[in-house]
Amino acid sequence: MISYQPLSEIYVFAHLTVAQEMISKELCYGPSELVRQTDEQVTGSLSIETDITERIQYERALQESERFVRSTVDALSAHLAILDEDGQIIAVNRAWRQFANDNQGRKSNVCEGVNYLAVCEASEAYHCDEAGVVSTGIRAVMLGEQEEFSLEYPCHAGQIH
């Protein structure tokens, strides 16, 4: 009698190098099962193996590309926040983050995950006139009504004005 016993539902990733062929493979092993001929004697195991080498290579290339873009954006001296189509901050550069730190900026208002347009609109209630102009200008660019928007305004907090 042959029976099958599941070993695990956990997928294991392994790196395999075949020396004779000088190739490198990234493999994903699915759940394994022990093959038994009797209740005590294990005669082998069954598992599914998937070659994920291309996927791993793609992921590494993507990570390298992301590091390059991040270092390029961080090298800029301009304070830069990248917004999605809804005004959500998806990335800021080092200069933006440093400016916020130097001026006691609340991360809940100026960093990734925050809707910058909502922050600008809420700031209008505190008589920050430029905030409404900023949100209107950014929305105009997002809607294609303007090619660009620029506004220089004073910062009334912290060390830099």
C-alpha positions in Angstrom: 0.0 0.0 0.0 1.3 3.5 -0.9 0.1 6.5 1.1 0.8 10.2 0.8 1.3 12.5 3.8 1.4 16.3 3.4 4.5 17.8 4.9 3.7 21.5 4.7 1.5 24.1 3.1 4.4 26.5 3.2 6.3 27.3 0.0 10.1 27.2 0.3 12.3 29.3 -2.0 15.7 27.9 -2.8 18.6 28.9 -4.9 20.1 26.0 -6.9 23.3 26.2 -8.9 24.1 23.4 -11.3 27.9 23.4 -11.4 28.3 21.2 -14.5 26.1 23.6 -16.6 27.1 26.8 -14.8 23.5 27.9 -14.6 21.7 29.5 -11.7 18.0 28.8 -11.0 15.7 30.2 -8.5 13.1 27.6 -7.6 9.9 27.6 -5.8 8.9 24.2 -4.2 5.3 23.7 -3.5 3.8 21.6 -0.7 5.7 18.2 -0.4 4.2 14.9 0.5 6.0 11.8 1.8 5.5 8.6 -0.1 5.2 5.6 2.1 4.8 1.9 1.2 4.1 0.9 4.8 3.2 2.8 7.9 6.8 3.3 8.8 8.9 3.1 5.7 9.3 6.3 3.7 10.2 5.6 0.1 10.3 9.1 -1.3 8.6 12.4 -1.5 6.5 14.3 -4.1 6.8 18.0 -4.7 6.1 20.5 -7.3 9.0 22.6 -8.5 8.6 25.9 -10.4 11.4 27.8 -12.0 11.0 31.4 -11.0 14.4 32.6 -12.2 13.0 35.2 -14.6 10.6 36.6 -12.0 13.5 36.9 -9.5 15.7 38.6 -12.1 12.8 41.0 -13.0 12.2 41.8 -9.3 15.9 42.5 -8.8 16.0 44.8 -11.9 12.9 46.6 -10.6 14.5 47.1 -7.2 17.7 48.5 -8.8 15.6 50.8 -10.9 13.7 52.0 -7.9 17.0 52.7 -6.0 18.3 54.7 -9.0 15.1 56.8 -9.2 15.1 57.4 -5.4 18.7 58.5 -5.4 18.2 60.7 -8.4 15.2 62.4 -6.8 17.0 62.7 -3.5 19.9 64.4 -5.2 17.7 67.3 -6.3 18.0 70.4 -4.1 14.4 71.4 -4.8 11.7 70.4 -2.2 9.8 67.7 -4.1 6.6 65.8 -3.3 5.1 63.5 -5.9 1.3 63.3 -5.8 -1.0 60.7 -7.4 -4.1 61.7 -9.4 -6.1 62.2 -6.2 -3.5 64.4 -4.5 -2.1 61.7 -2.2 1.6 62.1 -1.6 3.3 58.9 -2.9 6.9 60.1 -2.5 9.0 63.0 -1.2 12.7 63.7 -1.6 15.3 64.3 1.0 15.2 68.1 0.6 11.4 68.0 1.2 11.8 65.8 4.3 14.7 67.9 5.6 12.7 71.2 5.2 9.7 69.6 7.1 12.0 68.5 9.9 13.8 71.9 10.1 10.5 73.7 10.3 8.7 71.3 12.8 6.4 70.1 10.0 4.0 67.4 11.2 4.7 64.2 9.2 0.9 63.6 9.2 0.6 66.7 7.0 3.6 66.4 4.6 4.8 62.9 4.1 3.8 59.8 2.1 0.2 58.6 2.5 -1.2 62.1 3.2 -3.5 63.8 0.8 -1.7 67.1 0.2 -4.6 68.8 -1.4 -6.8 68.0 1.6 -4.1 69.5 3.9 -4.0 72.6 1.8 -7.7 73.0 1.9 -7.8 72.5 5.6 -5.1 75.1 6.0 -7.4 77.7 4.5 -9.5 77.6 7.6 -6.5 78.8 9.5 -6.2 81.9 7.2 -3.4 80.5 5.2 -4.4 82.2 1.9 -1.6 80.6 -0.1 -2.9 77.1 0.7 -6.1 77.6 -1.4 -4.0 79.0 -4.3 -1.7 76.0 -4.1 -4.5 73.4 -4.1 -6.3 75.2 -7.0 -3.1 75.4 -9.0 -2.2 71.8 -8.5 -5.7 70.7 -9.4 -5.6 72.8 -12.6 -2.4 71.0 -13.6 -3.9 67.6 -12.8 -7.0 68.4 -14.9 -4.9 69.5 -17.8 -6.1 73.1 -17.6 -2.6 74.3 -17.0 0.8 72.9 -18.1 2.5 74.0 -14.9 1.9 75.8 -11.6 4.4 77.7 -9.6 4.1 79.7 -6.4 6.6 81.1 -4.0 5.2 81.7 -0.6 6.6 82.4 2.9 7.0 79.7 5.5 6.0 81.1 8.9 7.4 78.2 11.0 10.7 77.1 12.4 14.0 78.2 11.1 13.5 79.0 7.5 11.2 81.8 6.2 
